[in-house]
Structures are given as structure tokens and as C-alpha cells.
Amino acid sequence: MFEIPMMKKYIVLFFSLLSLFSQAQNLSCPSVFTEQQKSNLKAFQQQLENGQVNLGKKAMQYVPIKVHIVGNEKGVGYYPVSFLMQTLCELNERFIPTGFHFYLESEIDYINDVELYIGDNNAIWEKSEAYKSSTAVNLFFHGISDVWCGVYFGGVDVVYIRNSCQGPNATTLSHELGHFFGLMHTFYGWEGGNTPTEIEKIDGTNCRSAGDGFCDTKPDYVGERWNCPLGKNLVDPNNVVFKPDSSLYMNYALDACHKRFSNEQMLAMQNNLSSRGIAKTSADISNLPPPQKLYPVPGDTSVNADYVELSWKAVPGAFAYHVEIARFGDWNYLNYDQLIFDTAVVVDLFGHWPYAWRVKAITAANTCSSFGAVDTFTTRELPAGITQVYKTNEAFLYPNPVSLGQKVYFKTNGETEVHVYSSMGKLVAKLEANFQSEISIDLPVAGMYFVVFKNAQGSLTKRLVVQ
């Protein structure tokens, strides 16, 4: 089995997600709650019934999220960062009425695990705890599931979202976050083709004891995906004919139908968030200006395809930078799409092709800022065995390949900066080597790295494999 080169991975992944997205809406949400979580919701609903809940408007709460993006064992199948940026932007718009605003707690956690990638239930229960943050909402984006679009696992308190179910304008994540903050389906009791013991009536006389327990959500008996309005009538125990409310996120209507949480649902979510103690009362939601690009020079026609270095000036207040590269400037098929926590990145492309690139600065709480101007460059491939001109004597790194946990040694014949980049372009080490010096580094994660030797006359790039 061969591995798709990084550039081709992004093209294949984007095509796959776009083609599968419409199919994915037919999948379900088998979220699982603990008995304690169910009891907590019932207790709050009883407080609503007794008039013990403050119904006044609450101040905005800023909620940390920890994003985990799962690929298979080869690191293939990651959820695109461009989708993530749009998803978070749309999510915060949708949640304005709830008084929630989400922000990235830290860098994206990339996980290469085929069992988590395919949504294996046992693996999720056994492995998620090791990855999750105890101070944030944990979202895992993974590749495949024949059963669900999204699911909340109450026992480990994590949300899993199938990649193809959370594209532009999708509401799967909003639905699953409703579960995370304690909400049941509007059709609670009807899941899996079941019929509940007590059926909710349209007149509201049993709204606390039947259905989802909220009195401002209409009865709903439909436990499969449906378009709005529902193509059939429902009949309640009093023979009242009605159709369910398609606008609520917590039903199974198609995504385009969803618009809102009910007032009581929002109060329950606020109560759940308060009990978790993870929110803060402020965050930087500024729209940052795009950074000023430094390299490559716009229109450069001789960029080494094996070592494309992009750099820009820092933007004050930036949490990270979203970088995109597209061959021929076609942004529907990205060749590079990453969130970078530095002001430079090294990318491995291929061929003699024209590329366009753009970058934007984001805060942790605002991924909606705009990209700067698009610049172009053209790559070239150097002869076999040559990476880039280096106008001093040779630089050495050894051993190569190296075993995981073993030190790597660098040796040069002059004053040189040594930059080590991961295969995704992230700077993981920056060292200085003097005349005839020998320095070492221990790289704790297996994979391919780019080692860049730089001096005043030029640079040399070598690939390092950690096994």
C-alpha cells in the first residue's frame, strides 16, 4: 500500500469530503448519557417548573475547546483546517443567543490512530481519556463511521464528529454540543425505532415527564432524518394532528432546517456550563489584519519544490496563522492547509507548477478574519540528489534514518543556523552550530523532518527520517 504525497492527500481529501457531505446527513447520532447526567437534567427541569430559575439575560461566557484531528496510522484523512476555521466561525454565530462564545484552548492535537479514525466504539471509550483536556470541550474530528455523523460519549465526556458531516453550513457540531451541555433529542424515547412508555401531548400537559422534558419544544416522534416540513402528519394521544418543529438543533431534520435552541434549552445549557467551571468572562475576539508577507518574493519563478519556505511578519495579538496554498490559485483544491503557530513554515510541494498562497492571522476566539492578498510563485525541481545551493562546505546529519528516542547529530564547517521542521511545516527546533561544532537533538515523535542549514551565503535542506 503506497502513501499519498502530502499535496495529493489534500486534493483527495477535499474531493472526498465534498462528495460525501450530502450522503452523510442520513447518518444518526447515538449519543450516550450517564444516569447522573440524565438525573441532573431532570432536576434542572423541575427547577424550571417550580419557577426557581433566573430567566434574565446572562453575560457572555467564553468556552475553551480542544480540537483533536484524527488520521489513520499513516496520518492520512485529517479534517481540513479550512473547514475547521469556517466551522468555528459559524458555530460562534449560531451560539450568540445562548451566551456562549467558543475559543481554541491550545494548538490542534493531531492523532494518528486507525481505530479512532474509523470510530471504533471500544477504542473511543478506552483511548479518548488519554488525549482529552480536563479544562475544555473536547472535539474529535475523525474520518469514517457507518453509524453516526456525530456522537457525544457521556462516560468520557467527549464529542466525535465524522469529517464529512461537518462541512460549510452543517449543524452536526451544534447538535452534538447541545448533547455535551446536557440536552436530549426533541424525540427522546423514539430513538432506534422505539416507542416511549409516555408519549408527549401537543397541549403541553405532560411536557415535563415526556419527550425531552422541555415545555417550549414541540412534541416530536421522528427518530430518523427528515426534510422540512415533515412529509407526513403526526397524531398525539389526544388525536391532535401536528408536525414537529424543524427549526430546533436537537431534532433529526436536515441541517438546512436548523435555526435555534429553545429558551428552556438554552437555560439548561447555561446551567450545565456553569457546573463545569471551564468558562471565562473575556476573550480577544478582534478581527486581526492580515500579516505582511516576507518570502517568497511575489512572482518568484525558481522556488525549490522540495523546500518552499513561506514567511511573514508577526501580527500583534495573533494566536496563530492560517496558511493555504493552491495550485493555479484554485482554492477549492488546496495543496496545503494548516494552522501555524510561528511566522514561517516549510512546505514540500512537487513539480514545475504555478502556485498561489495566502495567510491570515486569527485570535483564539475569532477564526473569521480575512485572508490577505494572494501572492504567486512557481516551483522547480532540482536534479536528483541536490536540494538547494549551499555556498560553504558540506553539512552533515547522522544517523539517518534514526530510531525513535535516539539522538541526531549535526555537524557543519562554519557558523550556521539549523532549523528542524516537521513534515507539516512546523518549526520544532532552532539550533546554532559554529565552526567544526557538533550538536545533537532528540526528536520524540516518529516521522519525516526537514533539516535546514542556513548561513549568510545560502541554505541546504536535508530530509531526516525518525523511525
SEDREN-285703 format. One record per residue (C-alpha): residue in one letter; x, y, z. Coordinates in steps of 0.02 Angstrom, whole numbers, plus 32768, in hexadecimal, padded with zeros to 4 digits. Example, Ala and Ser with C-alpha at 12.3 -4.5 7.8 and 13.67 -1.06 7.14 Angstrom:
<pts>
A82677F1F8186/S82AC7FCB8165/
</pts>
This chain:
<pts>
M800080008000/F804F80A57FCC/E803C8148802A/I7FF381DE7FCF/P806D82727FCC/M80398304803B/M800083747FAD/K7F9682EA7F61/K7F4E82BC800B/Y7EFB83668018/I7EB3835D7F68/V7E6B82AF7F83/L7E2A82DA8031/F7DD183787FF8/F7D81831D7F65/S7D4A828F7FD7/L7CFE8302805A/L7C9F836A7FDD/S7C5982D17F84/L7C2982768024/F7BDF83098082/S7B3082FA8039/Q7B2D823E805D/A7B6582558111/Q7AC682B08146/N7A6B82088147/L7AD581C981D8/S7A9981CF828C/C7AD4820B8337/P7AD7817D83B7/S7B1381EC8446/V7B25819684EF/F7B0181EA8597/T7B2981AE8645/E7A9A819886C1/Q7AE282298726/Q7ADB829B868D/K7A26826C866F/S79FD828A8726/N7A5283358724/L79E8836B868F/K7947833086E1/A7973838E8780/F798F842F871F/Q78EC841986BF/Q789384078765/Q78E084AC879B/L789A84F986FB/E77F084B38726/N77FA84FB87D7/G782F85A78799/Q78D9859987EF/V794385C88757/N797B86798734/L793986A08686/G799D87408670/K7A1E875785E8/K7ACB871B861A/A7B75876285ED/M7BD68710855F/Q7C3B86798596/Y7CDA864B8537/V7CE9858F8528/P7D8F85378502/I7D9184AC8482/K7E1C842F8464/V7E1F83F383B0/H7E628344838B/I7E72831882D2/V7E82825D82B5/G7ED6820C821F/N7EF9815781FA/E7F9C8101822A/K7FF5815A819A/G7FB3820681C6/V7F3982078134/G7E878248813E/Y7E9782E181AD/Y7E04835981B9/P7E3583F38151/V7E69848D81B4/S7E0884FA813A/F7D69849C816B/L7D9684AD8223/M7DAE856A8215/Q7D04857E81C0/T7CB085058238/L7CEA856782D1/C7CB9860C8281/E7C0985CC825A/L7BFC85778304/N7C1886198362/E7B95867182F8/R7B1685E9831F/F7B3A85EA83D9/I7B2886A683F4/P7A778690843C/T7AB8860E84B8/G7B38868884FF/F7BC7861284CF/H7C6186418469/F7CDF85B78445/Y7D9B85CE8439/L7E2E855C8415/E7E80852884B7/S7F2684F88465/E7F7384B283C7/I7F19842C8363/D7F3F837D83A1/Y7F63830B830B/I7F4A82528331/N7F7B81C382BE/D7F11813082F6/V7EAF80C3827E/E7E3580868304/L7E0381368335/Y7E038168827E/I7D7E80E68253/G7D19811182EF/D7D31806C834A/N7CC3807683E5/N7D3680128456/A7DCE80778423/I7D73811B8443/W7D4480E584F3/E7DF380A38517/K7E62812784C4/S7E0981CF84C9/E7E3181F1857F/A7EEC81F48559/Y7ED8827E84D7/K7E5282ED8523/S7E6B8391857E/S7E19839A8629/T7DF884548616/A7DA1845C856D/V7D1B841584FB/N7D748388849E/L7D49837683E5/F7D8E82E48381/F7D7E82EF82C3/H7D9582448274/G7D8781F581C9/I7D0A816781BE/S7C6D81258210/D7BE280BE81C4/V7B7180E68258/W7B7C819B828E/C7B9C824B8251/G7BC682838301/V7BB9823C83AF/Y7BD082758462/F7C1B81F284D5/G7BDF82258582/G7C4A81A985E0/V7CEC81F885A1/D7C9D82A2857E/V7CDC82B684CB/V7C8C82DD8422/Y7CBA827F8383/I7C8E82CA82D9/R7C9F82708234/N7D0282DF81BC/S7C8482D9812E/C7BF6830C81A2/Q7C3D83B581D2/G7C5884188134/P7C2284CA810D/N7B7784F58158/A7B66844B81AE/T7B178443825B/T7B57839A8298/L7BCF83ED8313/S7B4784618357/H7AD983C88375/E7B63836783CE/L7B9383FC8439/G7ADE8403846E/H7AF7835284AE/F7B9D838284FF/F7B4284098561/G7ABC8391859B/L7A3183948519/M79D282FB84DD/H798682E68430/T78DE833A8418/F78A1828A83EB/Y78EC823D8488/G78AA818C849E/W788B817183E4/E7941814C83B7/G796780A9835E/G78B38089832C/N7876808183E1/T77D380C68425/P77DB811784D3/T776A80E08561/E772481908571/I770581F384D0/E770E82B084D8/K766C830D84B1/I765C83A88447/D75FB840384D1/G769484028543/T764083AB85D6/N76CC832A85E5/C775D838D859C/R77CA83778637/S77B382BC8646/A77B4828A858E/G782482AF84F8/D78BD831A851A/G7873836585B9/F786984178575/C77C2846F8566/D77F584E784DB/T7828845F8460/K779B841383FB/P777D83568407/D77E582F3838A/Y77D2823A8363/V784B822E82CF/G78EB81CC82F2/E793581D08243/R7973825C81D2/W78EB82C2817E/N78D78358810D/C787183ED8141/P77E283FA814C/L77C683448179/G777082EB80E9/K76EC829C8159/N767F82CD81EC/L7699828F829E/V7609826A8314/D7619827E83D1/P75BE82168457/N752B82908451/N751C82788394/V756183258371/V75B5832C82C6/F7658838F82BD/K7706839A8272/P77A583A882DC/D780A844882E6/S789684368266/S78F584D182A0/L793F8484833E/Y79F384468339/M79CA83B083A6/N79548359832C/Y798082ED8295/A79478365820D/L79C983858186/D7A4E840781AD/A7A02848F8140/C7965848B81AE/H79C084B18251/K79BF85628298/R79B985648355/F79B3851E8405/S791685428469/N791C85BA84FD/E7910852D857C/Q799584C98520/M7A0A855F8529/L79EB857485E3/A7A1584BC85FE/M7AB584CE8599/Q7AE9856685FD/N7ACA8507869E/N7B328475865F/L7BC284E7862C/S7BBE853C86D6/S7BD08493872D/R7C6B846B86C6/G7CCE850486FB/I7D3185108659/A7CF285B5860F/K7D4086608623/T7CF1870C8615/S7D5E875B858D/A7DC0872F84F1/D7E0E878B845F/I7D90878283D1/S7DE988058365/N7DEA87F982A8/L7EA687FF828D/P7EF3884A81F0/P7F4C87D1817B/P800887C28194/Q80878810811F/K80D9878780B7/L8197877F80B0/Y81C386E88045/P81BB86AB7FBD/V81C487497F55/P8120875A7EF4/G8133870E7E47/D81D286AC7E71/T81E686287DE9/S827285C07E35/V823385827EDE/N827784D67F0B/A81E084627F0C/D822C83F47F94/Y824884878008/V81C985157FFA/E81E7858E8088/L8159860880AB/S81708694812A/W8114872F8166/K811C87B481EC/A80CA87948294/V802187E482B6/P800D88248369/G7F8D87BC83C7/A7F8F872C834C/F7F70867E8394/A7F9E862882F0/Y7FA4863D8233/H7F3D85DE81B5/V7FA385B98118/E7F5C85788074/I7FB4854A7FD2/A7F56851D7F32/R7F9B84EC7E89/F7F5C85657E04/G7F0785C57E91/D7E73854D7E98/W7E40855A7F50/N7DC584C97F40/Y7E5984527F32/L7EDC84817FB2/N7F8D843C7FAB/Y7FB4847D8059/D7F3C84AE80E4/Q7F8284C28193/L7F7985298231/I802985688258/F806085A88302/D80FB85FF82C0/T8122867F8239/A8171860581BE/V814F855A8178/V81A784E18102/V813984828087/D816483EF8016/L810E84027F6C/F813D83B47EC4/G815183D87E0C/H816784737DA3/W80C184C77DCA/P807885727DF0/Y803485827EA1/A7FD386077EFF/W7FDD861F7FBB/R7F878685803F/V7F8E869880FC/K7F2086E28183/A7F398705823B/I7EBA86C782BA/T7E9D86DA8373/A7E6E864083D8/A7DBB868083E0/N7DA486C1832E/T7DC986568296/C7D5F86C68225/S7DE6874481F4/S7E0E875D813C/F7EA0871F80D6/G7F1C879D8093/A7F4787B67FDD/V7F6E871D7F74/D8022870C7F38/T806786927EB9/F810686307E9D/T813F85A57E29/T819C850B7E63/R822984AE7E0F/E827284037E31/L832E83F77E49/P839683667E05/A839382C67E6A/G83FE82CE7F06/I8401838C7F0C/T838F83EA7F81/Q83CB849E7F7B/V846A85027F5E/Y84D685107FFA/K856F857D7FDD/T85DD85378067/N8622848B8087/E85B083F680A8/A853D83E4813E/F851E833B818E/L849582E981F4/Y84A182398236/P846181B6824E/N83DA81C081C9/P8361816881D6/V836481708294/S830481078312/L8280815A837D/G82D1819D841C/Q8381819A83D3/K83E1823D83C6/V8404828C831C/Y84AA82E68304/F84CB837D8294/K857783B5825B/T85A5844A81EC/N864384A281B4/G860F855381E0/E859885C18242/T84EF857A8216/E843C857D8252/V83E684D48254/H832884D48248/V82C78431825D/Y8216842A8216/S819383A28226/S814783578188/M80B483D081A0/G81298465819D/K812C848E8256/L81D284CB829C/V81FF84508326/A82B38486834B/K832985158326/L83E184FB834A/E848685528329/A852484FA82F0/N85D0854982EE/F866E8519828F/Q868B845D8299/S860D844F8326/E859F83B78344/I84F183CD838E/S8466835183B0/I83AA834B83C5/D833082C583FE/L829082C18395/P8208826783F9/V81898249836D/A81A481D482D9/G8191821A8229/M81EA827E81A3/Y8240832281CB/F829483AA8164/V833C83E581A6/V836E848E815F/F842184CC816F/K842E85898154/N84BE8602814C/A84DE86AB80FC/Q8502865F8052/G847185E7803F/S841485528083/L841284958076/T837D8424809A/K838A836E80CC/R830182F480F7/L830B8294819A/V82A581F881BF/V827E81C98273/Q82418114827C/
</pts>
